[in-house]
Amino acid sequence: MGCASAPSRPDVFLFTVDTLRADRTSTYGHTRSTTPFLSELAEGSAVFEQCQAPSSWTVPSLASLHTGQHAWTIGMHDAPSLHVDQRLEQVDHPALPESTTTLAERLSAEGYATHAVVSNRHLVKRFGWAQGFDTYRSVGWAPVDEVDPLVQELAESVRGSTQPSFVWIHLFDPHDPYFAVPGTPWLTEGDHAASPGTPGELVGAEPEAVERALRLYDGEIRDADSWLRRASEVLGVGDDDVVLFASDHGEAFGERGHFGHRRALYQESIRVPCVLRAPSVTARREPAPVGLRDMHQSLLAAAGVDVSGLGRDVRREVAPVPVFSQLVRGSHTSWAVRDGNQKQIRTAAGEQRFDLAADPGERTALAPNAALSSALDALIRSDPPAEGERVLGPKTAELEALGYVDPAPKPSAP
Ligand SMILES: [Zn+2]
């Protein structure tokens, strides 16, 4: 591939799977065989054992990956929760600022054909995510069955292209509700018969209900993994290509009484699988903590595109440096810093430190460490949260008055 006047470039594939916590993948040690495809990919790859997501939900995490910047410095740290029946034209939502330069924009500038198929309502064009993409298909919150035909279609143009391609696929499942996927070996008959589970239903539920939710969740992970195997074959992913597999955040299943995500910054919510493969990447299990943000620079470097100051290039062994995460919930902002095995979380209630080597489940809070507190202070001082750009925002009512947007549908009379 590539034209005669330029050195040939590898195709670049970015596969992100929503809500996938690292320890439920067999690649990261889960006893159920949830991710055989990822494990095969991991064989010749850098497997980041301790990849910290920038936040515990989609928007900040993926904004950071795509721009190489901290989500809070580009105003992508807070957004309303969305609902299925909501019209996105009516939502006051932050948009990925035009002033940022995304992976797709950088690769497009290097002659790449750029394509995305994404399943998550937060990732629609309207919210700025299509910057730099030649084609951008977003399918709301859809199962892989709805993503599949779009990827089949895309595969034809990728395989027939004389340009190198950048392809981003974001799968929504295993996000809740947790469904019983037919053919999952560890499901019981009862699992198939019951209705899908949601995190809300699990609060205060019996341990067996949580176990069932985990069986369903694991089944959805297995389904996403096997779909990605097929998609990789169809897209013609080869050994010389650049492949990054990652998740945006994890999911809590009763730790500290939490269920779901976007609640806190403990490891069940922010430790994600992250596997990078390319000819220039040293295959290894990397123990040093890294951030999803580091993958911005690393992915580009693996494609021969140099950027600096946007995370780190972690294609080869790296020394530990502090890695940060942030979560905004209403008026409360939490921060976390991870340095080696030490992790410190700052909330309105104060600071807690955990020694993740001795206590990976963060059960015993230790006294805060002054150096980690200073690292957080320095980060917040040097890289303060910004407002960012918003779609609609306070002008919604004015636009409605002018007839540019339809007013919100009124509930029908009883
Ligand atoms: Zn997500």
Residues whose N, C-alpha, C, O or C-beta is under 5 A from the ligand:
A	BS01	ZN	D18 T19 W57 T58 D248
